[in-house]
Amino acid sequence: MNFDNNVHLAPTTYYDRHFERQAVKILPGEYFVTNGDKMIVTVLGSCVAVCLRDKAIGIGGMNHFLLPGDGSDGPGLLTESARYGVYAMELLINHLLKMGANRTRMEAKVFGGGNVLRGLTINNVGRRNAEFVLDYLHTERIPVAARDLLDEYPRKVYFFPESGTVLVKKIKSLHNTTIIDRESEYRMRVKFTSISGDVELFDG
C-alpha cells in the first residue's frame, strides 16, 4: 500500500441549499482544490484541515488528514508518521501550483485537532496534528491567517476559496458516533501505510 491509496481528491459534491451554491464534502484522507465558486466542507474531530489559498487570484483548496503514528516515533517533521502529513500537504500545494497559484501569495487557515477520539487522550492525537500543521507551515513560510485548534469538540468547516472566508461551527452535542467512527477507521487504515514516493513540487 502507498500514500496514493490514502490521500485523494474528494468525489462527493452536492448543492447546498442554505448557501445556495455547489459544495464539495471532504472526508478523512481527502482534499479538494477549485478556482471557481464551489464551497468546500468538512467535519473534523482529531484530524486537522488546512484551507490554503492564493490571495491574489482566489484559487484555493482544503485537505483533511491525521498523522498515522502514535507519537512514539519522536518529535519533528522527519518522523515516519509526520512524513504522511508532509505528503498530504504537498499534494494540496502541488495541485494549487498546477492550477496557477503562486507559492509566495499563499496563506493558510487551520482547524481541528480536537480531543475527541476515545482512548487516545494519552497520545494527544489532536495536539500532535495541530502542532505538525503549524510547524510545517512555519517551515514552508506560509503565513497562518486564522486558526481554531484543539479543544474537545468536533468542528464543521465551510471554506469559500474565492473570498477566503471560513465559517466554523463547533459541534457540542453529537447525535451519533459517525465522526468518531470515521476518524478511527481512517486512523487504522493509514497506520500501516508504507512510505513510498515523494511529490514533485512545481515552482510557483
Secondary structure, DSSP 8 states (H G I E B T S, - for coil): --GGGTSEE--EEEEETTTTEEEEE--TTEEEEESSS-EEEEEESSSEEEEEEETTT--EEEE-B---S-STT-SSTTSHHHHHHHHHHHHHHHHHHHTT--GGGEEEEEEE--S-STT-GGGTHHHHHHHHHHHHHHHTT--EEEEEE-SSS-EEEEEETTTTEEEEEE--S-SSSHHHHHHHHHHHHHHT------------
